[in-house]
């Protein structure tokens, strides 16, 4: 810690029990992280966006009445 005029700033961190692993946090050639894992992660996190886009496209093409679905308004939090 560096103390100066009533403030304290961390200048270094070290712990034998740290969860940080350089081999997982780095993308060097000699690390243990398989970059192919990122594809599944990206697909999983992008799934809601893809689903919403597909529904929007389907509504635009077929119309909501032809789909036979009831639309429930989503609360916006403004009220």
Biotite code that builds the C-alpha atoms (Angstrom):
import biotite.structure as struc

atoms = struc.array([
    struc.Atom([0.000, 0.000, 0.000], chain_id="A", res_id=1, res_name="UNK", atom_name="CA", element="C"),
    struc.Atom([1.105, 3.471, -0.775], chain_id="A", res_id=2, res_name="UNK", atom_name="CA", element="C"),
    struc.Atom([-0.169, 6.068, 1.689], chain_id="A", res_id=3, res_name="UNK", atom_name="CA", element="C"),
    struc.Atom([-0.268, 9.710, 0.659], chain_id="A", res_id=4, res_name="UNK", atom_name="CA", element="C"),
    struc.Atom([-2.294, 12.611, 2.125], chain_id="A", res_id=5, res_name="UNK", atom_name="CA", element="C"),
    struc.Atom([-5.054, 10.451, 3.582], chain_id="A", res_id=6, res_name="UNK", atom_name="CA", element="C"),
    struc.Atom([-5.416, 8.107, 0.624], chain_id="A", res_id=7, res_name="UNK", atom_name="CA", element="C"),
    struc.Atom([-4.255, 4.533, 0.224], chain_id="A", res_id=8, res_name="UNK", atom_name="CA", element="C"),
    struc.Atom([-3.448, 3.020, -3.171], chain_id="A", res_id=9, res_name="UNK", atom_name="CA", element="C"),
    struc.Atom([-2.595, -0.630, -3.766], chain_id="A", res_id=10, res_name="UNK", atom_name="CA", element="C"),
    struc.Atom([0.701, -0.910, -5.602], chain_id="A", res_id=11, res_name="UNK", atom_name="CA", element="C"),
    struc.Atom([1.066, -4.679, -5.525], chain_id="A", res_id=12, res_name="UNK", atom_name="CA", element="C"),
    struc.Atom([-1.051, -7.739, -4.843], chain_id="A", res_id=13, res_name="UNK", atom_name="CA", element="C"),
    struc.Atom([0.184, -11.187, -3.993], chain_id="A", res_id=14, res_name="UNK", atom_name="CA", element="C"),
    struc.Atom([-1.400, -14.181, -2.308], chain_id="A", res_id=15, res_name="UNK", atom_name="CA", element="C"),
    struc.Atom([-0.526, -17.862, -2.139], chain_id="A", res_id=16, res_name="UNK", atom_name="CA", element="C"),
    struc.Atom([-4.298, -18.583, -2.242], chain_id="A", res_id=17, res_name="UNK", atom_name="CA", element="C"),
    struc.Atom([-5.048, -16.433, -5.299], chain_id="A", res_id=18, res_name="UNK", atom_name="CA", element="C"),
    struc.Atom([-7.444, -17.800, -7.920], chain_id="A", res_id=19, res_name="UNK", atom_name="CA", element="C"),
    struc.Atom([-5.642, -15.883, -10.682], chain_id="A", res_id=20, res_name="UNK", atom_name="CA", element="C"),
    struc.Atom([-3.769, -18.148, -13.064], chain_id="A", res_id=21, res_name="UNK", atom_name="CA", element="C"),
    struc.Atom([-1.568, -16.517, -15.696], chain_id="A", res_id=22, res_name="UNK", atom_name="CA", element="C"),
    struc.Atom([-1.939, -19.549, -17.954], chain_id="A", res_id=23, res_name="UNK", atom_name="CA", element="C"),
    struc.Atom([-5.715, -19.065, -18.081], chain_id="A", res_id=24, res_name="UNK", atom_name="CA", element="C"),
    struc.Atom([-5.707, -15.260, -18.274], chain_id="A", res_id=25, res_name="UNK", atom_name="CA", element="C"),
    struc.Atom([-3.130, -15.026, -21.034], chain_id="A", res_id=26, res_name="UNK", atom_name="CA", element="C"),
    struc.Atom([-3.411, -16.012, -24.680], chain_id="A", res_id=27, res_name="UNK", atom_name="CA", element="C"),
    struc.Atom([0.255, -16.850, -25.147], chain_id="A", res_id=28, res_name="UNK", atom_name="CA", element="C"),
    struc.Atom([1.218, -19.863, -27.226], chain_id="A", res_id=29, res_name="UNK", atom_name="CA", element="C"),
    struc.Atom([2.287, -21.822, -24.118], chain_id="A", res_id=30, res_name="UNK", atom_name="CA", element="C"),
    struc.Atom([-0.917, -21.400, -22.107], chain_id="A", res_id=31, res_name="UNK", atom_name="CA", element="C"),
    struc.Atom([-3.484, -24.013, -21.112], chain_id="A", res_id=32, res_name="UNK", atom_name="CA", element="C"),
    struc.Atom([-6.540, -22.175, -22.459], chain_id="A", res_id=33, res_name="UNK", atom_name="CA", element="C"),
    struc.Atom([-8.150, -23.693, -25.543], chain_id="A", res_id=34, res_name="UNK", atom_name="CA", element="C"),
    struc.Atom([-9.406, -20.791, -27.660], chain_id="A", res_id=35, res_name="UNK", atom_name="CA", element="C"),
    struc.Atom([-11.867, -23.144, -29.341], chain_id="A", res_id=36, res_name="UNK", atom_name="CA", element="C"),
    struc.Atom([-13.913, -23.006, -26.127], chain_id="A", res_id=37, res_name="UNK", atom_name="CA", element="C"),
    struc.Atom([-14.763, -19.377, -26.899], chain_id="A", res_id=38, res_name="UNK", atom_name="CA", element="C"),
    struc.Atom([-16.993, -20.394, -29.815], chain_id="A", res_id=39, res_name="UNK", atom_name="CA", element="C"),
    struc.Atom([-19.449, -22.214, -27.544], chain_id="A", res_id=40, res_name="UNK", atom_name="CA", element="C"),
    struc.Atom([-19.409, -19.356, -25.053], chain_id="A", res_id=41, res_name="UNK", atom_name="CA", element="C"),
    struc.Atom([-20.123, -16.777, -27.765], chain_id="A", res_id=42, res_name="UNK", atom_name="CA", element="C"),
    struc.Atom([-22.925, -18.899, -29.219], chain_id="A", res_id=43, res_name="UNK", atom_name="CA", element="C"),
    struc.Atom([-24.510, -19.401, -25.792], chain_id="A", res_id=44, res_name="UNK", atom_name="CA", element="C"),
    struc.Atom([-24.428, -15.721, -24.849], chain_id="A", res_id=45, res_name="UNK", atom_name="CA", element="C"),
    struc.Atom([-25.645, -14.678, -28.295], chain_id="A", res_id=46, res_name="UNK", atom_name="CA", element="C"),
    struc.Atom([-28.611, -17.066, -28.274], chain_id="A", res_id=47, res_name="UNK", atom_name="CA", element="C"),
    struc.Atom([-31.150, -14.558, -26.822], chain_id="A", res_id=48, res_name="UNK", atom_name="CA", element="C"),
    struc.Atom([-30.248, -12.026, -29.517], chain_id="A", res_id=49, res_name="UNK", atom_name="CA", element="C"),
    struc.Atom([-30.578, -14.607, -32.278], chain_id="A", res_id=50, res_name="UNK", atom_name="CA", element="C"),
    struc.Atom([-33.923, -15.824, -30.890], chain_id="A", res_id=51, res_name="UNK", atom_name="CA", element="C"),
    struc.Atom([-35.268, -12.271, -30.645], chain_id="A", res_id=52, res_name="UNK", atom_name="CA", element="C"),
    struc.Atom([-34.152, -11.492, -34.201], chain_id="A", res_id=53, res_name="UNK", atom_name="CA", element="C"),
    struc.Atom([-35.769, -14.669, -35.539], chain_id="A", res_id=54, res_name="UNK", atom_name="CA", element="C"),
    struc.Atom([-39.057, -13.847, -33.780], chain_id="A", res_id=55, res_name="UNK", atom_name="CA", element="C"),
    struc.Atom([-38.976, -10.267, -35.074], chain_id="A", res_id=56, res_name="UNK", atom_name="CA", element="C"),
    struc.Atom([-38.380, -11.503, -38.614], chain_id="A", res_id=57, res_name="UNK", atom_name="CA", element="C"),
    struc.Atom([-41.178, -14.076, -38.333], chain_id="A", res_id=58, res_name="UNK", atom_name="CA", element="C"),
    struc.Atom([-43.635, -11.447, -37.068], chain_id="A", res_id=59, res_name="UNK", atom_name="CA", element="C"),
    struc.Atom([-42.650, -9.112, -39.913], chain_id="A", res_id=60, res_name="UNK", atom_name="CA", element="C"),
    struc.Atom([-43.157, -11.856, -42.498], chain_id="A", res_id=61, res_name="UNK", atom_name="CA", element="C"),
    struc.Atom([-46.318, -13.538, -41.174], chain_id="A", res_id=62, res_name="UNK", atom_name="CA", element="C"),
    struc.Atom([-47.880, -10.921, -38.944], chain_id="A", res_id=63, res_name="UNK", atom_name="CA", element="C"),
    struc.Atom([-48.684, -11.521, -35.291], chain_id="A", res_id=64, res_name="UNK", atom_name="CA", element="C"),
    struc.Atom([-52.347, -12.526, -35.893], chain_id="A", res_id=65, res_name="UNK", atom_name="CA", element="C"),
    struc.Atom([-51.428, -15.279, -38.336], chain_id="A", res_id=66, res_name="UNK", atom_name="CA", element="C"),
    struc.Atom([-49.004, -16.718, -35.802], chain_id="A", res_id=67, res_name="UNK", atom_name="CA", element="C"),
    struc.Atom([-51.881, -17.258, -33.363], chain_id="A", res_id=68, res_name="UNK", atom_name="CA", element="C"),
    struc.Atom([-49.925, -15.973, -30.409], chain_id="A", res_id=69, res_name="UNK", atom_name="CA", element="C"),
    struc.Atom([-50.957, -13.617, -27.696], chain_id="A", res_id=70, res_name="UNK", atom_name="CA", element="C"),
    struc.Atom([-48.601, -10.712, -27.184], chain_id="A", res_id=71, res_name="UNK", atom_name="CA", element="C"),
    struc.Atom([-48.037, -9.746, -23.572], chain_id="A", res_id=72, res_name="UNK", atom_name="CA", element="C"),
    struc.Atom([-46.541, -6.295, -23.039], chain_id="A", res_id=73, res_name="UNK", atom_name="CA", element="C"),
    struc.Atom([-43.195, -6.330, -21.275], chain_id="A", res_id=74, res_name="UNK", atom_name="CA", element="C"),
    struc.Atom([-42.975, -4.003, -18.262], chain_id="A", res_id=75, res_name="UNK", atom_name="CA", element="C"),
    struc.Atom([-40.482, -1.207, -18.852], chain_id="A", res_id=76, res_name="UNK", atom_name="CA", element="C"),
    struc.Atom([-40.014, -0.201, -15.224], chain_id="A", res_id=77, res_name="UNK", atom_name="CA", element="C"),
    struc.Atom([-41.214, 3.350, -15.917], chain_id="A", res_id=78, res_name="UNK", atom_name="CA", element="C"),
    struc.Atom([-44.476, 2.937, -14.012], chain_id="A", res_id=79, res_name="UNK", atom_name="CA", element="C"),
])
